[in-house]
Amino acid sequence: MDILEWYADGDGDGFSGDESVVLACSRPDGTAPSSDDCDDTDPTVGPPSLWFADEDRDGFGAGEPIAPTPTCDPPSPLAQPDWIGLDCDDGEPTTFPGAEEICEDGIDQDCDGEDRPCIAPNPECSDYTELSDAWRNVTWEYDMPRCDNILRGGWYRVTGEAGTEMLDYAPGDYSCGTHAPGWLDGHPDLDLGETTAHTVCYDWSGPGDDCTWSHDIRVTNCGRFYVYDLIPTSWGCSGVYCGHAP
């Protein structure tokens, strides 16, 4: 490992204005890799910078540099240095690097290049198993008996060719690739992060008996998708959780 030069960082901003050198293989506490800080007593002042106009006065500049040469002193009172980052929308004062991001509003407030999706913080919204089998989709015609009696209990997300949600209406028996398709008795409409109990019905006997068997599961709204706390079906090899893409 190479021995490197480090410089005392008096204000803790990651830049040093001290010419004295500390030799070390890794960065010692309280040091910086360069000694070009314009003011090592002020953590808001860094090295010589290109300066940019800050039209919306949010503390970050944008556009073309005011002058082509890096300097320590700003060329105007509202100019901002490049080392703190550049604004991605200099006409909106609530949009700048590090701003609080509002999910899925079509605006990139924190300038990280994307509008953050709304995902609930619930553990099940990041720790789930995908149900993506094409035969789970309500459009799949019966071809052989399938069952979820070996399904392990836990949280599941309907995705891929299975659809985007659990089916929320009675499809009739011999649907979803099995004899007794399982469907939600209406899909719950939940707030972000909300969890509720809901009934799953299984259609076995045809018209007039769309809910031959039933049991409750839990459903959570994760924002862009729902997850379902499922259990193994317990009446032999015929019951399957159905999906669709509403």
Number of C-alpha atoms within 10 A of each C-alpha: 6 7 10 13 18 25 24 24 23 20 20 17 18 20 26 28 21 19 12 11 15 17 12 13 12 12 15 13 10 16 23 24 17 19 22 18 24 18 18 23 15 13 15 11 20 23 22 18 22 22 29 24 22 22 19 18 16 19 20 27 27 24 15 11 18 16 13 10 10 15 15 17 15 18 15 11 9 17 22 27 27 20 13 15 16 20 27 20 21 21 14 14 17 16 22 25 20 11 15 12 20 15 16 15 12 11 16 22 26 20 19 14 10 14 17 17 14 15 17 19 12 15 11 21 22 13 13 15 16 14 21 17 17 17 21 28 27 26 17 16 14 16 13 10 15 20 21 19 16 12 12 13 11 16 23 20 25 27 22 15 16 27 23 20 22 29 28 19 15 21 20 22 21 22 24 32 27 26 25 31 31 36 26 23 16 14 15 16 11 15 12 18 18 14 18 14 13 17 16 23 24 28 25 21 15 15 10 9 14 21 20 13 15 16 12 15 16 16 24 25 23 23 19 13 17 24 25 25 17 21 17 16 22 12 11 11 16 22 27 26 27 32 32 19 15 9
